[in-house]
Amino acid sequence: MTNTNDLCNICPRRCGEARGGTSGAGVCGMGRDPVVARAMLHQWEEPCVSGENGSGTVFFSGCALNCVYCQNSDISLKRFGKPVTVARLREIYGELIAQGAHNINLVNPTHFSDCILASLEGGLPVPVVWNSGGYERVETLRRLEGKIQIYLPDMKYALRPPAGQYSSAADYPETARRAILEMFRQTGPYLINDDGLLTCGVIIRHLILPENLENTRRVIDWVSETFKPGDVLFSLMSQYTPCGALDDFPELRRRLTQEEYDEAVGYLEASGIEDGFFQELSSAKEEYIPEFDLRGV
C-alpha cells in the first residue's frame, strides 16, 4: 500500500505519482533520487553568472515541462543520466568549487527538490543558482528559502495558447508569474559584487521563438510593469536552435530571422527595462548545447 505522503506534488503538474527511489514515474519520468547527465564549469551563462572561471553547473535529467523544442531533450525527454546519491551530489559540488566555480548552478532541479535540499544542508561557500523553466509551485519554492541565493527562471510564455501547444501547460503564464514573484520575495533586488559576479537576486530569461513575437512582447511587458529598475535582471535569448520532434510544429523548424530578432530587441530597448542582457543572433549554434556524457558525475 502506498503512503499518500509519498505521492508527488512537487511541481505544478501535481501528478500524485509515487516516485520512489530511482524508478521513473510521473510527468517528469524520474524517481525521487537525483539523476545527473553532466557536471561542468559552464562558460555560456550570463556574464555575471559564468564570470571568468565558469559556473559550476549540474545538469539534472528528466523534466515535468517537456517542451517540444527543448535543446536539452537528450536528458529532459529521453532521460539520459546516471543516478547519484545525496552524498555524491554534495561531492560534485565540492569538486566544482575546487576547480574554481563561482557558484553551484542547478539546472532543471525542481523534481529532485527533496534530495537537493538535503544536499545543501549546512550551506556552501559559493552562491547556489536555481536554474529552472519557471514552472514552479510557490509551496515548493518556499521550502528553498535560505538555501538558494540566485534564481534563474525562464519566463517562456505570457500567453496561454503557445504554452499549451508547445509545453502542454496552458497554466504556465500565471504559474510562472507567481513563482517569479516568490523568488524575488526571497532574494530581494539583485546584487553584483566588485568582480562583476551576481551574489543574489533573480535573472528572468526569455527565449524568443520563431513566429511568436507577440508572446515575447507580452513577456517583456509583464517584466517592465512588475519590476522597477534595480529589482531583477532580464535576459533576452536569441539562441533558439531547432531540436526535438517538430513535425507538427513547422513554425519551429527554423532559427529566428534577422527581422524577428531586430523587432524583439527593439521592443526590449523601448520597454524601459534597464538591467540585463540580450544575445547576438549569432548565438543560435549547436555548439552552445553541452555534451551530455556523464563527465563530472
Order of alpha helices (4+ residues) and beta strands (2+ residues): beta-alpha-beta-alpha-beta-alpha-beta-alpha-beta-alpha-beta-alpha-alpha-beta-beta-alpha-beta-alpha-beta
